[in-house]
Amino acid sequence: MIIMGVDPGLAILGYGLIEMNGNKFTLLQSGAIYTQPNVSMPERLSCIYDGLNALLKEYNPDAFAIEELFFNKNIKTALTVGHARGVAILAASNHKVPIYEYTPLQVKQAIVGYGRADKKQMQKMIKLLLVLDQEPKPDDVADALAVAICHGNSSKFSNLFRL
């Protein structure tokens, strides 16, 4: 099963594509889609959509896992992340890929076994689980890989998380 994980963001959207065979995970590709702050919102969203569309077309994942938007004290930031999240969901939906969402707490519990794990703990576990030479960076990429692994670990129960 190929799983695409996404950590939504307007300036940086992290993505990770992994393959799951049994209980083993293999990294296929990871990275980030960057948009520039001096570009209009529609252009930034189009850049995110085009980037995800190309990845979805190339890898044809079996599942699309995305981090659920949590309440942010900065409403403007929450809205812009919400826009990027909506575009990501639209891209997956247009490719007929089943979409699943997970809270940050669910992701941390699935990766580290502790819902209050910090970024460093998460990165170390992702490195171990994917047998990487180094911890994934930036944080957005690590978070996207974590969401993908979370889905893989939760796939027996995935109908509970499907959008």
N, CA and C of each residue as an Amber inpcrd file, in Angstrom:
protein
   489
   0.8460000  -1.1740000   0.0000000   0.0000000   0.0000000   0.0000000
   0.8910000   1.2370000   0.0000000   0.5900000   2.1820000  -0.8780000
   1.3070000   3.4530000  -0.9270000   0.4490000   4.4940000  -0.2190000
   1.0740000   5.1950000   0.7290000   0.3800000   6.1990000   1.5330000
   1.0640000   7.5410000   1.3450000   0.2610000   8.5530000   1.0730000
   0.7780000   9.9190000   1.0000000   0.3350000  10.6490000   2.2510000
   1.3000000  11.2030000   2.9700000   1.0120000  12.0070000   4.1480000
   1.2740000  13.4620000   3.8540000   0.4320000  14.3370000   4.4140000
   0.5700000  15.7710000   4.1800000   0.4530000  16.5320000   5.4950000
   1.3850000  17.4520000   5.6910000   1.3130000  18.4300000   6.7750000
   0.9890000  19.7620000   6.1120000  -0.2740000  20.1990000   6.2020000
  -0.6850000  21.3810000   5.4390000  -0.0890000  22.6790000   5.9720000
   0.2320000  23.5550000   5.0480000   0.7120000  24.8860000   5.3700000
   0.7230000  25.7100000   4.1030000   0.6210000  27.0090000   4.2410000
   0.6020000  27.8680000   3.0550000   2.0240000  28.1930000   2.5880000
   2.9190000  28.5410000   3.5020000   4.2930000  28.8480000   3.1260000
   5.0680000  27.5670000   2.8220000   4.8670000  26.5540000   3.6650000
   5.5350000  25.2570000   3.4860000   4.5120000  24.1540000   3.7100000
   4.2940000  23.3500000   2.6890000   3.4370000  22.1740000   2.8150000
   4.3520000  20.9520000   2.7130000   4.4290000  20.1900000   3.8040000
   5.2660000  19.0050000   3.7980000   4.4980000  17.8180000   3.2510000
   5.2240000  16.9400000   2.5330000   4.6000000  15.7150000   2.0330000
   5.5620000  14.5530000   2.1980000   5.0040000  13.3820000   2.3120000
   5.7980000  12.1730000   2.3910000   5.0470000  11.0280000   1.7600000
   5.7240000  10.2680000   0.9400000   5.1350000   9.0900000   0.3070000
   5.8900000   7.8690000   0.7990000   5.1440000   6.9370000   1.3750000
   5.7540000   5.7190000   1.8930000   5.0070000   4.5120000   1.3440000
   5.7160000   3.4020000   1.3170000   5.0780000   2.1430000   0.9490000
   5.0610000   1.2740000   2.1880000   3.9320000   0.6230000   2.4150000
   3.7880000  -0.2540000   3.5670000   3.5850000  -1.6760000   3.0730000
   4.4610000  -2.5630000   3.5140000   4.3340000  -3.9940000   3.2450000
   4.3440000  -4.6980000   4.5920000   3.1970000  -5.2530000   4.9840000
   3.0880000  -5.8400000   6.3130000   3.2570000  -4.7490000   7.3430000
   4.2480000  -4.8980000   8.2110000   4.5390000  -3.8720000   9.2170000
   5.7750000  -3.0570000   8.8660000   6.2690000  -3.1970000   7.6360000
   7.4860000  -2.5060000   7.2170000   7.1400000  -1.3010000   6.3440000
   7.8000000  -0.1890000   6.6450000   7.6130000   1.0390000   5.8830000
   8.8660000   1.3420000   5.0780000   8.6760000   1.8080000   3.8320000
   9.7810000   2.2170000   2.9760000   9.4800000   3.6120000   2.4420000
  10.4500000   4.4970000   2.5520000  10.3050000   5.8500000   2.0330000
  10.4040000   5.8270000   0.5100000   9.4110000   6.4120000  -0.1560000
   9.4440000   6.5540000  -1.6090000   9.9470000   7.9470000  -1.9880000
   9.3850000   8.9550000  -1.3480000   9.7890000  10.3370000  -1.5960000
   9.2370000  11.2170000  -0.4900000   9.9560000  12.2790000  -0.1880000
   9.4490000  13.2810000   0.7470000  10.0120000  14.6310000   0.3450000
   9.3450000  15.6530000   0.7860000   9.7960000  16.9980000   0.4630000
   8.7810000  18.0220000   0.8980000   8.9150000  19.1990000   0.3540000
   8.0170000  20.2920000   0.7060000   7.6980000  21.1140000  -0.5320000
   6.5090000  21.6560000  -0.5200000   6.1000000  22.6080000  -1.5500000
   6.1530000  23.9800000  -0.8840000   6.9720000  24.8520000  -1.4250000
   7.1600000  26.1910000  -0.8590000   6.4150000  27.2210000  -1.7060000
   5.7870000  28.1680000  -1.0260000   5.1850000  29.2940000  -1.7390000
   5.7570000  30.5840000  -1.1590000   5.8060000  31.6120000  -1.9810000
   6.4110000  32.8820000  -1.5860000   5.3620000  33.8370000  -1.0280000
   5.6990000  34.5420000   0.0510000   4.7280000  35.4490000   0.6830000
   4.3570000  36.6570000  -0.1760000   5.1840000  37.0010000  -1.1580000
   4.8880000  38.1650000  -2.0010000   3.9920000  37.8220000  -3.1900000
   3.5070000  36.5820000  -3.2340000   2.6230000  36.1260000  -4.3050000
   1.1950000  36.1080000  -3.7690000   0.2290000  36.3130000  -4.6340000
  -1.1690000  36.3510000  -4.1930000  -1.6200000  34.9930000  -3.6340000
  -2.6090000  35.0370000  -2.7820000  -3.1490000  33.8120000  -2.1880000
  -3.5940000  32.8100000  -3.2620000  -4.3740000  33.2290000  -4.2810000
  -4.7700000  32.2670000  -5.3160000  -3.5680000  31.6130000  -6.0120000
  -2.5180000  32.3820000  -6.2670000  -1.3270000  31.8190000  -6.9160000
  -0.6110000  30.8210000  -6.0060000  -0.5650000  31.1310000  -4.7180000
   0.0750000  30.2160000  -3.7640000  -0.7090000  28.9130000  -3.6830000
  -2.0250000  29.0080000  -3.6220000  -2.8660000  27.8120000  -3.5500000
  -2.7530000  26.9960000  -4.8380000  -2.6550000  27.6670000  -5.9600000
  -2.4910000  26.9870000  -7.2430000  -1.1560000  26.2410000  -7.2860000
  -0.1140000  26.8390000  -6.7440000   1.1960000  26.2040000  -6.6830000
   1.1250000  24.9160000  -5.8500000   0.4410000  24.9820000  -4.7180000
   0.2660000  23.7990000  -3.8590000  -0.5200000  22.7310000  -4.6000000
  -1.6120000  23.1390000  -5.2230000  -2.4360000  22.1820000  -5.9510000
  -1.6390000  21.5040000  -7.0660000  -0.9320000  22.2940000  -7.8500000
  -0.1530000  21.7370000  -8.9700000   0.9200000  20.7700000  -8.4780000
   1.6000000  21.1340000  -7.3950000   2.6360000  20.2710000  -6.8400000
   2.0750000  18.9460000  -6.3420000   0.9790000  19.0070000  -5.6070000
   0.3560000  17.7780000  -5.1060000  -0.2250000  16.9590000  -6.2490000
  -0.8160000  17.6340000  -7.2100000  -1.3920000  16.9490000  -8.3660000
  -0.3260000  16.1210000  -9.0910000   0.8480000  16.6980000  -9.2750000
   1.9380000  15.9770000  -9.9540000   2.3740000  14.7490000  -9.1490000
   2.4770000  14.8930000  -7.8260000   2.8630000  13.7690000  -6.9740000
   1.7990000  12.6730000  -6.9810000   0.5370000  13.0750000  -6.9010000
  -0.5590000  12.1040000  -6.9190000  -0.5860000  11.3420000  -8.2420000
  -0.3330000  12.0610000  -9.3190000  -0.3120000  11.4340000 -10.6440000
   0.8470000  10.4500000 -10.7700000   2.0270000  10.8380000 -10.2600000
   3.2190000   9.9940000 -10.3770000   3.1470000   8.7450000  -9.5000000
   2.6770000   8.8940000  -8.2540000   2.7280000   7.7820000  -7.3010000
   1.4120000   7.0320000  -7.1390000   0.3090000   7.6350000  -7.5410000
  -1.0070000   6.9990000  -7.4460000  -1.2040000   6.2860000  -6.0950000
  -1.1710000   7.0490000  -4.9870000  -1.2630000   6.4170000  -3.6670000
  -2.6210000   5.7550000  -3.4250000  -2.5950000   4.7790000  -2.5210000
  -3.8180000   4.0780000  -2.1230000  -4.5640000   4.8220000  -1.0290000
  -3.8610000   5.7060000  -0.3200000  -4.4650000   6.4710000   0.7690000
  -3.7760000   7.8180000   0.8750000  -4.5430000   8.8040000   1.3100000
  -4.0540000  10.1670000   1.4950000  -4.3660000  10.5400000   2.9340000
  -3.3260000  10.7120000   3.7430000  -3.5070000  11.0470000   5.1620000
  -3.0640000  12.4780000   5.3950000  -3.8820000  13.2410000   6.0940000
  -3.5920000  14.6500000   6.3160000  -3.8320000  14.9880000   7.7800000
  -3.0070000  15.8930000   8.2690000  -3.1650000  16.2960000   9.6650000
  -4.3890000  17.1920000   9.7920000  -5.1750000  16.9050000  10.7970000
  -6.3700000  17.6910000  11.0830000  -5.9400000  19.0570000  11.6030000
  -6.6730000  20.0720000  11.2210000  -6.3680000  21.4210000  11.6750000
  -6.7730000  21.5530000  13.1310000  -5.8250000  21.9500000  13.9490000
  -6.1410000  22.1760000  15.3540000  -6.3380000  23.6660000  15.5700000
  -7.0550000  24.0220000  16.6140000  -7.3420000  25.4300000  16.8750000
  -6.0530000  26.1800000  17.1310000  -5.9140000  27.2800000  16.4500000
  -4.7290000  28.1120000  16.5780000  -5.1470000  29.4490000  17.1800000
  -4.3470000  29.9750000  18.0780000  -4.6610000  31.2740000  18.6880000
  -4.6390000  32.3910000  17.6520000  -3.8000000  32.2270000  16.6200000
  -3.7300000  33.2110000  15.5510000  -4.7290000  32.7910000  14.4750000
  -5.8610000  33.4650000  14.4380000  -6.9410000  33.1000000  13.5200000
  -6.5050000  33.2390000  12.0630000  -5.7210000  34.2640000  11.7550000
  -5.2710000  34.4530000  10.3750000  -4.4190000  33.2640000   9.9180000
  -3.5270000  32.7870000  10.7800000  -2.7080000  31.6180000  10.4510000
  -3.5860000  30.3900000  10.2630000  -4.5440000  30.1960000  11.1420000
  -5.4390000  29.0390000  11.0350000  -6.2100000  29.0740000   9.7170000
  -6.6390000  30.2380000   9.2990000  -7.3850000  30.3540000   8.0410000
  -6.5030000  30.0340000   6.8400000  -5.2640000  30.5300000   6.8310000
  -4.3980000  30.2570000   5.6820000  -4.0280000  28.7740000   5.6200000
  -3.7970000  28.1620000   6.7780000  -3.5210000  26.7210000   6.8020000
  -4.7590000  25.9670000   6.3260000  -5.9250000  26.4520000   6.7210000
  -7.1840000  25.8380000   6.2830000  -7.3480000  25.8900000   4.7710000
  -6.9500000  26.9980000   4.1650000  -6.9990000  27.1000000   2.6980000
  -6.0950000  26.0560000   2.0540000  -4.8600000  25.9490000   2.5560000
  -3.9010000  24.9780000   2.0050000  -4.4080000  23.5520000   2.2170000
  -4.9950000  23.3070000   3.3680000  -5.5420000  21.9860000   3.6700000
  -6.6790000  21.6410000   2.7080000  -7.5370000  22.6130000   2.4440000
  -8.6460000  22.3960000   1.5090000  -8.1640000  22.0860000   0.1050000
  -7.1370000  22.7790000  -0.3480000  -6.5840000  22.5330000  -1.6730000
  -5.9680000  21.1340000  -1.7320000  -5.2840000  20.7190000  -0.6530000
  -4.6820000  19.3870000  -0.6050000  -5.7610000  18.3080000  -0.6780000
  -6.8260000  18.4990000   0.0650000  -7.9340000  17.5340000   0.0550000
  -8.5850000  17.4940000  -1.3300000  -8.7400000  18.6530000  -1.9580000
  -9.3020000  18.7180000  -3.3040000  -8.4370000  17.9410000  -4.2990000
  -7.1340000  18.1190000  -4.2100000  -6.2300000  17.4130000  -5.1290000
  -6.3920000  15.9030000  -4.9760000  -6.3970000  15.4130000  -3.7330000
  -6.5640000  13.9680000  -3.4980000  -7.9370000  13.4960000  -3.9660000
  -8.9450000  14.2780000  -3.6920000 -10.3060000  13.9150000  -4.0900000
 -10.4320000  13.8230000  -5.6050000  -9.8010000  14.7510000  -6.3120000
  -9.8510000  14.7320000  -7.7790000  -9.1530000  13.5080000  -8.3630000
  -8.2470000  12.9080000  -7.5930000  -7.5640000  11.6840000  -8.0230000
  -8.2480000  10.4280000  -7.4700000  -9.3890000  10.6350000  -6.8250000
 -10.1790000   9.5180000  -6.2720000  -9.3950000   8.7000000  -5.2330000
  -8.5090000   9.3830000  -4.4950000  -7.7360000   8.7210000  -3.4430000
  -8.5090000   8.8780000  -2.1280000  -8.7440000   7.7830000  -1.4120000
  -9.4230000   7.9010000  -0.1140000  -8.6230000   8.8060000   0.8340000
  -9.3380000   9.6880000   1.5230000  -8.7200000  10.7080000   2.3710000
  -9.0170000  10.3900000   3.8360000  -7.9660000  10.4840000   4.6630000
  -8.0770000  10.2070000   6.0960000  -7.4260000  11.3500000   6.8570000
  -8.0120000  11.7030000   7.9890000  -7.4260000  12.7830000   8.7780000
  -7.1320000  12.3040000  10.1970000  -6.0510000  12.8470000  10.7410000
  -5.5960000  12.4730000  12.0730000  -5.2160000  13.7230000  12.8450000
  -5.5280000  13.7270000  14.1240000  -5.1500000  14.8510000  14.9900000
  -3.6620000  14.7320000  15.3210000  -3.0310000  15.8310000  15.6850000
  -1.6290000  15.7560000  16.1120000  -1.4360000  14.7490000  17.2650000
  -2.3760000  14.6740000  18.1730000  -2.3030000  13.7270000  19.2840000
  -2.3030000  12.2840000  18.7830000  -3.1730000  11.9630000  17.8350000
  -3.2240000  10.6130000  17.2620000  -1.9090000  10.2660000  16.5670000
  -1.3430000  11.2320000  15.8530000  -0.1000000  10.9970000  15.1250000
   1.0320000  10.7030000  16.1110000   1.1470000  11.5230000  17.1390000
   2.2070000  11.3250000  18.1320000   2.0600000   9.9870000  18.8460000
   0.8490000   9.6180000  19.1810000   0.6270000   8.3270000  19.8430000
   0.9940000   7.1730000  18.9240000   0.6960000   7.2950000  17.6370000
   0.9930000   6.2260000  16.6760000   2.4900000   6.0820000  16.4210000
   3.2330000   7.1690000  16.5170000   4.6610000   7.1370000  16.2070000
   5.5090000   6.8480000  17.4430000   5.2570000   7.5880000  18.5100000
   6.0930000   7.5080000  19.7100000   5.4120000   6.7300000  20.8370000
   4.0830000   6.6640000  20.7970000   3.3490000   6.0110000  21.8800000
   2.9910000   6.9670000  22.9960000   3.2560000   8.2570000  22.7520000
   2.9980000   9.2800000  23.7660000   2.4750000  10.5210000  23.0560000
   1.2670000  10.9530000  23.4150000   0.6010000  12.0510000  22.7270000
   1.2070000  13.4220000  22.9230000   2.1360000  13.5550000  23.8550000
   2.7840000  14.8490000  24.0890000   4.2560000  14.8360000  23.6660000
   4.6030000  13.9230000  22.7690000   5.9890000  13.8160000  22.3010000
   6.4200000  15.1140000  21.6310000   7.7040000  15.4410000  21.7590000
   8.2080000  16.6530000  21.1130000   8.7290000  16.3270000  19.7060000
   9.0770000  17.3760000  18.9780000   9.5140000  17.2270000  17.5740000
  10.7380000  16.3080000  17.4610000  11.6800000  16.4440000  18.3730000
  12.9070000  15.6550000  18.3150000  12.5990000  14.1640000  18.4920000
  11.7140000  13.8310000  19.4350000  11.3210000  12.4320000  19.6320000
  10.6600000  11.8850000  18.3710000   9.8060000  12.6920000  17.7790000
   9.1140000  12.2710000  16.5630000  10.1230000  12.0090000  15.4390000
  11.0490000  12.9240000  15.2440000  12.0200000  12.7760000  14.1610000
  12.8920000  11.5320000  14.3540000  13.2770000  11.2560000  15.5920000
  14.0970000  10.0640000  15.8590000  13.3300000   8.7820000  15.5290000
  12.0570000   8.7380000  15.8920000  11.2540000   7.5410000  15.6110000
  11.0080000   7.3740000  14.1190000  10.7660000   8.4720000  13.4250000
  10.5580000   8.4010000  11.9720000  11.8220000   7.8770000  11.3020000
  12.9740000   8.3580000  11.7530000  14.2510000   7.8740000  11.2230000
  14.3780000   6.3680000  11.4250000  14.0210000   5.8900000  12.6020000
  14.0940000   4.4560000  12.9000000  13.0900000   3.6560000  12.0780000
  11.8540000   4.1190000  12.0330000  10.7940000   3.3820000  11.3440000
  11.0320000   3.2910000   9.8360000  11.6110000   4.3340000   9.2600000
  11.8490000   4.3560000   7.8140000  13.2830000   3.9660000   7.4510000
  14.0800000   3.6420000   8.4490000  15.4890000   3.2520000   8.2600000
  16.2110000   4.3050000   7.3980000  16.2130000   5.5330000   7.9070000
  16.8450000   6.6480000   7.2070000  18.2450000   6.8930000   7.7660000
  19.0980000   7.5020000   6.9730000  20.4380000   7.8510000   7.4270000
  20.4280000   9.0350000   8.3910000  19.4460000   9.9170000   8.1970000
  19.3360000  11.0900000   9.0630000  17.8750000  11.4160000   9.3230000
  17.6540000  12.2310000  10.3360000  16.2850000  12.6150000  10.6770000
  15.7220000  13.5110000   9.5750000  14.4430000  13.3250000   9.2530000
  13.8410000  14.1370000   8.1790000  13.7160000  15.6040000   8.5870000
  14.0240000  16.4660000   7.6450000  13.9150000  17.9080000   7.8620000
  13.3260000  18.5210000   6.6110000  12.6890000  19.6520000   6.6600000
  12.2990000  20.3950000   7.8540000  11.1720000  19.6980000   8.6190000
  10.7200000  20.3280000   9.6840000   9.6710000  19.7580000  10.5270000
   8.4230000  19.3850000   9.7380000   8.1100000  20.1720000   8.7220000
   6.9040000  19.9290000   7.9230000   6.9870000  18.5860000   7.1980000
   8.1740000  18.2270000   6.7370000   8.3720000  16.9410000   6.0570000
   8.2760000  15.8120000   7.0730000   8.9090000  15.9970000   8.2190000
   8.8340000  14.9830000   9.2770000   7.3810000  14.7630000   9.7000000
   6.6360000  15.8480000   9.8390000   5.2250000  15.7390000  10.2350000
   4.4010000  15.0000000   9.1780000   4.6840000  15.2750000   7.9120000
   3.9630000  14.5940000   6.8280000   4.2660000  13.0980000   6.8330000
   5.5250000  12.7380000   7.0320000   5.8900000  11.3220000   7.1070000
   5.2320000  10.6640000   8.3200000   5.1680000  11.4010000   9.4150000
   4.5190000  10.8760000  10.6260000   3.0390000  10.5960000  10.3750000
   2.3740000  11.4810000   9.6570000   0.9520000  11.2790000   9.3520000
   0.7740000  10.0430000   8.4690000   1.6710000   9.8640000   7.5100000
   1.5990000   8.6880000   6.6290000   1.8030000   7.4020000   7.4310000
   2.8110000   7.3890000   8.3050000   3.0670000   6.2150000   9.1450000
   1.8960000   5.9700000  10.0810000   1.3490000   7.0400000  10.6360000
   0.1740000   6.9260000  11.5050000  -0.9530000   6.2180000  10.7710000
  -1.1830000   6.6010000   9.5340000  -2.2420000   5.9380000   8.7740000
  -1.9190000   4.4660000   8.5520000  -0.6730000   4.1870000   8.2270000
  -0.2780000   2.7940000   8.0440000  -0.5370000   1.9670000   9.2920000
  -0.1960000   2.5380000  10.4470000  -0.4290000   1.8330000  11.7100000
  -1.9090000   1.7470000  12.0560000  -2.6970000   2.6610000  11.5340000
  -4.1270000   2.7120000  11.8500000  -4.9950000   2.1380000  10.7430000
  -4.3790000   1.6540000   9.6580000  -5.1530000   1.2880000   8.4690000
  -6.1820000   0.1880000   8.7230000  -5.9840000  -0.6250000   9.7440000
  -6.9830000  -1.6570000  10.0570000  -8.2790000  -1.0060000  10.5290000
  -8.1450000   0.2280000  11.0400000  -9.2980000   0.9300000  11.5830000
  -9.5890000   2.1940000  10.7920000  -9.0320000   2.3160000   9.5780000
  -9.0530000   3.5630000   8.8250000 -10.4480000   4.0820000   8.5080000
 -11.4370000   3.2020000   8.4510000 -12.7830000   3.7010000   8.1720000
 -13.2770000   4.6400000   9.2620000 -12.6520000   4.6250000  10.4260000
 -13.0300000   5.5310000  11.5070000 -12.5450000   6.9420000  11.2540000
 -11.5070000   7.1070000  10.4050000 -10.8730000   8.3960000  10.2140000
 -11.1280000   8.9930000   8.8410000 -11.8510000   8.2980000   8.0030000
 -12.0460000   8.7410000   6.6160000 -12.9400000   9.9640000   6.5630000
 -12.5630000  10.8900000   5.6970000 -13.3780000  12.0940000   5.4750000
 -14.5540000  11.7730000   4.5850000
